[in-house]
Amino acid sequence: MEALKKLGTERMEIQKFKPEDAGEVLEDLVEVLVDCVNRGSGISISFYPPLDPARARQFWLDKFEDVARGKRILLVAREPQSRRVVGTVMVEFPGVDNQPHRGDVQKMLVHGDFRRRGIGSALMKALETASLEAGKTLLVLDTLLEGDAEDLYLQLGWQRVGEIPYFVRGPQGQYATTVFFYKNLLEE
């Protein structure tokens, strides 16, 4: 894996995933996704709790294929000593003629045991850098209204553009509002 940056006093490493690294990170990514879904409502990350590890594993295998085809960038945050993956984020490229400059940020996840340590911020900053290196100058994302992630994106300089009520449903059928953001990487 290509090391992108070290993070703070905990010396967390942000790395760009390569397909040949799949065996090294798959089970950790499964654990991160299962933890994030099962600790919360799962609304903002597409799955309902309890998330079966086999389903999470297939999700990641599908994303690894996208990386191999150049359709996305996947970053992981790792502890240097144990090499354990404790966070991740990715950007998908739409692949349409009129949007070669744009990427959709997806699945910014930090294992619950490692939150509030700056890992999410470091992942997002590294993703912005990797996106620019890939020729992407505009990123978009969505998250739950009034969730922790909304504050994070605002602190990182993302522009809030609006919200859509009833955009997603929770495990008990409740509707939730989604808020949308963008960041023009050329305005940095």
C-alpha distance (Angstrom), angle and dihedral (degrees) to the residues before:
residue distance angle dihedral
M1 . . .
E2 3.73 . .
A3 3.81 111.1 .
L4 3.79 111.4 -136.0
K5 3.79 104.4 177.2
K6 3.76 146.1 -22.7
L7 3.79 118.5 -118.6
G8 3.79 125.3 -135.9
T9 3.77 127.6 -71.4
E10 3.79 93.7 -31.5
R11 3.82 88.6 60.8
M12 3.78 92.7 -136.2
E13 3.80 110.9 178.7
I14 3.80 123.4 -138.8
Q15 3.79 110.8 -151.7
K16 3.78 136.2 -178.4
F17 3.80 110.8 -123.4
K18 3.79 119.3 -124.8
P19 3.83 121.4 -167.3
E20 3.80 92.1 -114.7
D21 3.83 87.8 62.5
A22 3.81 93.4 62.9
G23 3.80 96.5 104.9
E24 3.79 90.8 48.9
V25 3.82 97.3 53.9
L26 3.81 108.6 21.2
E27 3.80 99.4 94.9
D28 3.82 92.4 43.6
L29 3.82 90.7 51.7
V30 3.81 89.2 49.0
E31 3.81 89.1 52.6
V32 3.82 92.6 48.9
L33 3.81 93.1 50.0
V34 3.81 94.2 44.7
D35 3.81 90.9 47.2
C36 3.81 93.5 49.7
V37 3.80 93.6 47.7
N38 3.79 96.3 42.3
R39 3.83 95.1 46.2
G40 3.80 93.5 52.9
S41 3.75 142.0 24.7
G42 3.79 94.2 -77.7
I43 3.80 90.4 -138.4
S44 3.78 97.0 120.8
I45 3.79 96.1 45.3
S46 3.80 101.4 48.6
F47 3.80 101.3 -110.5
Y48 3.80 135.7 89.5
P49 3.80 123.4 -134.1
P50 2.88 132.7 -75.4
L51 3.79 92.4 48.7
D52 3.79 113.9 -164.8
P53 3.84 111.2 -130.9
A54 3.83 90.0 -134.4
R55 3.80 90.1 59.5
A56 3.83 91.0 46.7
R57 3.82 89.6 49.1
Q58 3.82 91.5 53.9
F59 3.80 90.2 47.7
W60 3.81 90.7 56.7
L61 3.81 93.9 43.5
D62 3.81 88.2 55.5
K63 3.82 90.4 50.3
F64 3.82 91.2 48.9
E65 3.81 88.0 57.1
D66 3.81 89.8 52.3
V67 3.82 89.7 52.9
A68 3.81 90.2 50.5
R69 3.82 89.6 52.1
G70 3.82 92.3 48.6
K71 3.82 92.7 -113.5
R72 3.80 95.8 122.0
I73 3.80 146.9 11.7
L74 3.80 118.1 -130.9
L75 3.81 121.8 -164.1
V76 3.79 127.4 -169.4
A77 3.81 132.1 -163.5
R78 3.82 111.7 -141.8
E79 3.75 137.0 -174.5
P80 3.82 105.0 -121.4
Q81 3.81 97.0 -140.5
S82 3.80 101.0 44.8
R83 3.84 94.8 24.8
R84 3.82 86.8 -138.2
V85 3.81 115.7 157.3
V86 3.81 108.2 -127.2
G87 3.80 101.2 167.4
T88 3.77 143.4 17.2
V89 3.78 145.0 -178.1
M90 3.78 133.5 -179.9
V91 3.76 141.4 -169.2
E92 3.79 123.5 -146.9
F93 3.79 122.1 -153.1
P94 3.82 113.3 -137.8
G95 3.80 93.2 -140.9
V96 3.79 96.6 -146.8
D97 3.79 125.5 132.2
N98 3.79 97.9 -116.5
Q99 3.82 96.9 47.2
P100 3.80 108.0 49.7
H101 3.80 89.3 132.9
R102 3.83 97.9 56.2
G103 3.79 136.9 86.1
D104 3.81 133.2 -174.5
V105 3.81 113.7 -136.1
Q106 3.79 112.9 -139.5
K107 3.79 141.8 177.4
M108 3.78 102.8 7.8
L109 3.80 95.9 -177.5
V110 3.80 133.8 169.8
H111 3.80 120.8 -175.7
G112 3.81 109.5 -108.9
D113 3.81 92.8 -118.4
F114 3.83 90.5 59.9
R115 3.79 104.0 43.5
R116 3.82 125.4 124.2
R117 3.82 92.2 33.8
G118 3.80 99.4 102.9
I119 3.80 95.3 -98.8
G120 3.81 94.6 123.1
S121 3.81 91.4 50.5
A122 3.79 91.9 47.8
L123 3.80 91.6 48.8
M124 3.80 92.0 50.7
K125 3.81 93.6 47.5
A126 3.81 90.9 48.3
L127 3.81 90.1 48.2
E128 3.79 90.9 53.1
T129 3.82 89.9 52.2
A130 3.81 93.2 46.6
S131 3.81 90.6 47.5
L132 3.80 92.0 52.8
E133 3.80 89.7 48.8
A134 3.83 87.4 53.7
G135 3.82 90.5 52.7
K136 3.80 96.0 -103.5
T137 3.80 113.9 137.2
L138 3.80 102.4 170.1
L139 3.80 124.9 53.7
V140 3.81 127.5 -174.0
L141 3.79 132.0 -171.0
D142 3.76 142.9 165.5
T143 3.78 133.5 -146.1
L144 3.79 140.4 165.7
L145 3.77 117.0 -68.5
E146 3.82 111.7 -103.9
G147 3.79 93.4 6.4
D148 3.80 124.6 136.0
A149 3.80 91.1 -102.7
E150 3.80 92.1 59.5
D151 3.81 90.9 63.0
L152 3.80 91.5 45.9
Y153 3.80 93.3 54.4
L154 3.80 92.3 47.8
Q155 3.82 90.3 51.0
L156 3.81 89.5 51.5
G157 3.80 92.2 55.4
W158 3.79 100.0 -101.1
Q159 3.81 116.3 152.8
R160 3.78 117.3 -123.8
V161 3.81 109.3 -139.1
G162 3.76 104.4 176.3
E163 3.74 149.4 -63.1
I164 3.76 138.7 -102.3
P165 3.80 118.1 -149.8
Y166 3.80 118.4 -142.5
F167 3.82 90.5 20.7
V168 3.81 95.9 135.7
R169 3.78 137.9 17.4
G170 3.76 128.8 -135.2
P171 3.79 128.3 -136.8
Q172 3.81 92.9 -87.5
G173 3.80 92.6 48.0
Q174 3.81 95.5 -99.1
Y175 3.78 116.6 146.7
A176 3.78 122.3 -125.8
T177 3.78 134.1 -165.1
T178 3.79 120.4 -118.2
V179 3.79 123.6 -151.1
F180 3.81 122.4 -152.1
F181 3.80 128.5 -144.0
Y182 3.79 138.0 -178.6
K183 3.78 136.0 -169.1
N184 3.79 125.4 -160.0
L185 3.80 102.2 -149.4
L186 3.80 91.6 -161.1
E187 3.82 90.1 65.8
E188 3.80 93.3 63.7
